[in-house]
Amino acid sequence: YLIEKSLAVDNIFVFLLIFSYFSVPPAYQKRVLMIGIVGAIVLRTGMILVGGWLLAEFHWILYVFGAFLILTGVKMWWAAGQEPDLNDNPALRLLRKLLPVSKDYDGEKFWTVENGKRIATPLMMVIAMVALTDVIFAVDSIPAIFAITSDPFIVLTSNVFAILGLRAMFFLLQAAASRFHLLNYGLAVILVFIGSKMVLIDVFKIPVAVSLAVVIGILAITMVWSAKTAPNT
């Protein structure tokens, strides 16, 4: 749960970027997050069941998961200091090609009628981007949990509890996001550590207590360092 919760923080920063890019009114953000949470639970349940079956049938999948987490951690480290740009996001470009989108919001509606045609509103694009973002993050976080336990029930419940708290965490960190500007570096180190643990599982098994202590230590150091170096606002 601690690892899932820490990795979920990265989701929040991306959600903030999406809401800012689409200028989502605050009144609509709660509904978007609620729908996104329900969708995330459904999608992650399927991914966890498939992942649990793969690990039970093919032990070498652990090495694949581990190598993937290491590469993801390295990529996250290099991208941490860069300002993300949704204009270059391939998923957003694909959605715009598939769905004609209105220029303005129509309340909390996902579809509207413009020039006699039924088209999507920007709120539909926001929902789609939130769902796609969560799937991308799930590809990182679910293998990270399998590094600690292969019990699908524990993996599923830790994901569900972490996701259920996303909405509250979003509004809690929304105003203080700039104070945690170094957090992505800490998350990158966590991913590399967990990936290394999975790759070395048959050579040296790191105790769960040690793994959790490392994760807590990295998060604490990163957050304290971020608070000390945060720009004055």
C-alpha positions in Angstrom: 0.0 0.0 0.0 2.8 2.4 0.8 4.5 1.8 -2.5 1.2 2.1 -4.4 0.4 5.3 -2.5 3.8 6.9 -3.2 3.7 6.0 -6.9 0.1 7.4 -7.0 1.5 10.8 -6.1 3.0 11.0 -9.6 -0.5 10.5 -11.0 -1.7 13.7 -9.2 1.0 15.9 -10.9 -0.1 14.6 -14.3 -3.8 15.2 -13.4 -2.9 18.7 -12.5 -1.2 19.2 -15.8 -4.3 17.8 -17.7 -6.7 20.0 -15.8 -4.6 23.0 -16.4 -4.1 22.3 -20.1 -7.9 21.8 -20.7 -8.8 24.7 -18.2 -11.2 22.4 -16.4 -13.4 24.4 -14.1 -13.0 23.4 -10.4 -16.7 22.5 -10.2 -16.2 19.7 -12.8 -12.9 18.3 -11.4 -14.6 16.2 -8.7 -16.8 14.3 -11.2 -13.8 13.7 -13.5 -11.8 12.2 -10.7 -14.6 10.0 -9.4 -15.2 8.5 -12.9 -11.5 8.1 -13.3 -11.2 6.3 -10.0 -14.0 3.8 -10.9 -12.4 3.2 -14.3 -9.0 2.7 -12.8 -10.3 0.1 -10.4 -11.9 -1.9 -13.2 -8.8 -1.7 -15.5 -6.3 -2.5 -12.8 -8.3 -5.5 -11.6 -8.0 -7.1 -15.0 -4.3 -6.2 -15.2 -3.5 -7.7 -11.8 -5.4 -10.9 -12.5 -3.4 -11.3 -15.7 -0.1 -10.4 -14.0 -0.8 -12.9 -11.2 -1.5 -15.7 -13.7 1.7 -14.9 -15.7 3.9 -15.0 -12.5 2.3 -18.3 -11.5 2.9 -19.8 -14.9 6.2 -18.1 -15.9 8.7 -17.2 -13.2 11.0 -15.5 -15.6 8.3 -12.8 -16.0 9.8 -11.3 -12.8 13.0 -10.5 -14.7 11.0 -8.8 -17.4 9.1 -6.7 -14.9 12.3 -5.8 -13.0 14.1 -4.7 -16.2 11.1 -2.7 -17.2 10.9 -0.9 -13.8 14.7 -0.1 -14.0 14.3 1.4 -17.5 11.2 3.3 -16.4 13.0 4.7 -13.4 16.0 5.9 -15.5 13.6 7.5 -18.0 11.7 9.2 -15.2 14.9 10.6 -13.7 16.0 12.2 -17.0 12.5 13.6 -17.6 12.0 14.9 -14.0 13.5 18.3 -14.7 11.7 18.9 -17.9 8.3 20.6 -18.4 5.8 18.1 -19.9 3.9 19.2 -22.9 0.6 17.7 -23.8 0.7 19.1 -27.3 3.3 16.4 -28.1 1.4 13.6 -26.4 0.6 10.9 -29.0 -2.5 9.7 -27.1 -4.0 13.2 -27.2 -3.2 13.6 -30.9 -4.9 10.2 -31.6 -8.0 11.1 -29.6 -8.4 14.4 -31.5 -8.2 12.5 -34.8 -10.9 10.0 -33.6 -13.2 12.4 -31.9 -14.4 15.9 -33.1 -14.3 18.1 -30.0 -16.2 21.3 -29.3 -14.2 24.4 -28.3 -16.3 25.1 -25.1 -17.6 23.1 -22.2 -21.3 22.3 -22.0 -21.8 22.0 -18.3 -20.8 18.5 -17.1 -21.9 16.9 -20.3 -19.5 14.7 -22.3 -21.4 15.2 -25.6 -23.0 18.2 -27.1 -24.6 19.2 -30.4 -22.8 21.7 -32.6 -24.0 22.6 -36.1 -26.4 19.8 -36.0 -23.7 17.2 -35.2 -23.2 15.3 -32.0 -19.6 15.8 -30.9 -17.5 15.4 -27.7 -16.9 18.1 -25.2 -13.5 18.9 -23.7 -14.6 17.1 -20.6 -14.8 13.8 -22.6 -11.2 14.4 -23.6 -10.2 15.0 -20.0 -11.8 11.7 -18.9 -10.0 9.8 -21.7 -6.7 11.3 -20.8 -7.1 10.6 -17.1 -8.0 7.0 -18.0 -5.0 6.5 -20.3 -2.7 8.1 -17.8 -3.8 5.7 -15.1 -3.2 2.7 -17.4 0.3 3.9 -18.1 1.1 4.4 -14.4 -0.5 1.0 -13.6 2.1 -0.7 -15.9 4.8 0.7 -13.6 3.1 0.3 -10.2 1.6 -3.2 -10.5 4.9 -4.9 -11.2 6.4 -2.9 -8.3 3.9 -4.6 -5.9 4.6 -8.0 -7.4 8.2 -7.5 -6.3 6.9 -7.6 -2.7 4.2 -10.3 -2.9 2.8 -12.6 -5.5 -0.6 -12.8 -3.8 -3.1 -11.2 -6.2 -5.5 -10.4 -3.3 -2.9 -8.2 -1.6 -1.8 -6.6 -4.9 -5.5 -5.8 -5.7 -6.5 -4.5 -2.3 -3.3 -2.3 -2.1 -4.2 -0.8 -5.5 -7.8 -0.3 -4.6 -7.1 1.5 -1.3 -4.4 3.7 -2.9 -6.7 4.6 -5.8 -9.7 5.4 -3.5 -7.6 8.0 -1.7 -6.5 9.7 -5.0 -9.3 12.2 -5.0 -8.7 13.4 -1.5 -4.9 13.5 -2.1 -5.4 15.5 -5.3 -7.2 18.3 -3.5 -4.7 18.1 -0.6 -1.6 18.5 -2.8 -3.2 20.7 -5.5 -2.1 23.9 -3.8 1.3 22.5 -2.6 2.4 20.7 -5.8 5.2 23.2 -6.4 6.7 22.3 -3.0 7.4 18.7 -4.1 9.2 19.6 -7.3 11.9 17.0 -6.5 9.5 14.1 -5.8 9.8 12.6 -9.3 13.6 12.0 -8.6 12.7 10.1 -5.5 10.1 8.0 -7.3 12.6 7.3 -10.1 15.1 5.9 -7.5 12.3 3.8 -5.9 11.4 2.2 -9.3 15.1 1.4 -9.9 15.4 -0.1 -6.4 12.3 -2.3 -6.8 13.3 -3.3 -10.3 16.8 -4.3 -9.1 15.2 -6.3 -6.3 13.1 -8.3 -8.8 16.0 -8.9 -11.1 18.1 -10.2 -8.2 15.3 -12.2 -6.5 16.9 -15.6 -7.2 20.4 -14.3 -6.2 19.7 -12.3 -3.1 16.2 -11.8 -1.6 15.8 -8.4 0.1 13.5 -8.7 3.2 10.1 -6.8 2.9 10.9 -4.8 6.0 14.1 -3.5 4.4 12.3 -2.7 1.2 9.7 -0.7 3.0 12.3 1.1 5.0 14.2 2.1 1.9 11.0 3.4 0.2 10.1 5.4 3.3 13.6 6.8 3.6 13.7 7.9 -0.1 10.3 9.5 0.2 11.2 11.3 3.4 14.5 12.6 2.1 13.0 13.8 -1.2 10.1 15.6 0.4 12.2 17.3 3.0 14.7 18.3 0.4 11.9 19.6 -1.8 10.5 21.7 1.0 13.9 23.2 1.7 14.6 24.1 -1.9 11.0 25.1 -2.9 10.8 28.5 -4.5 9.2 31.2 -2.4 5.6 31.9 -3.5 
